[in-house]
Amino acid sequence: MNSRDERGRTYEKVSADRTREELIYAVLSLPVECDPRVRTLVETLNDLPDIYTCSSCGGHHDNVGRENPAPEGCFYLQFIVEPTEAGFLSLGIIDLAARNVDCERLAVQVLNTTDSPRLVMFHMLGREGADPDAVAEEVRSLCRSWKVSLRGVREHKENVRKKKALEKITSSF
């Protein structure tokens, strides 16, 4: 359900306690198509602890019939971060990687489109030919520098975190 605030901005009305769990469960359960241009970056971010990608676009010269398209030469990637120490470290690595690769054409920003401060989303924006593969490579390099292990993270999310999200969702009914 969409609502407008007093300034006319549109936001999604959400429940205060279930939305993050619902979103995590959905992104871990549903098959997702990914543009080839951003596939490596999406996979790399999904390998980070407590990061969950939600939406992405690699940019298209023809935006007709596409949902939330980015123009050719641009890309975006939306993700949520669990409010944990590992999640904030992962977010810091993502932001630092973008700045290290190209601080002029890459940005990591808050993207809060809901009325809940418990569901803060982020997005990475690349413009004017910014290279998502270079960002993915820098994320992996920074993980080595900061001793953040990516081993088994995706499997843990798919096998453990998804079940935890479902339990939290069903226990709130």
Residue, then its C-alpha position, 0 to 999 in steps of 0.5 A: m500500500n503506497s501513501r504520500d507524506e505531507r510533502g507529497r513524497t510516495y512511500e510504501k506503508v509496511s508493518a513495523d516488525r515483519t518487513r525486513e524478515e519478509l524481504i529477506y525470505a523473499v530474496l532468498s526464496l525467489p528465482v531472480e533474473c540478473d542482467p549480465r553486466v551486473r551479475t558478478l557484482v550482485e553475486t559478490l554482494n550476496d556473498l557478503p555477510d548480512i547483505y541481501t540484494c533486492s533489485s538491480c539493472g545493468g542499463h539498457h538502450d531500450n527501456v520500453g517494458r522494463e521495470n525500473p530500468a537504468p539507462e545505457g551506460c548506467f547501473y543500479l543495485q538495491f540491497i538491505v543490510e542486517p543491523t549487525e556488526a557484520g552487516f555494517l562492516s559489509l556495508g562499509i566495504i561496499d561503500l569503500a570499494a565504490r569510492n576506491v574504484d571511481c568516486e565520481r561515477l559510483a555512489v552508495q546511498v540510503l534508499n528508504t522508500t518505506d515508512s519504517p526506520r527498521l527497513v533501511m535499504f541502500h543502493m549503489l548507482g553507477r553512471e557514465g560507464a562505471d564498471p560493476d566488475a571493478v567494484a566486485e573485484e575491489v569488494r573481494s580485495l577489501c574483504r581479504s584486507w579486512k579479513v572478512s571471509l566469504r566462505g559459506v556465507r551464501e549457503h548459510k543464508e540459503n540454508v539457515r537464514k531463510k529458515k530463521a526468517l520464515e520462523k519469525i514471519t510465521s510466529s508473528f501471525 
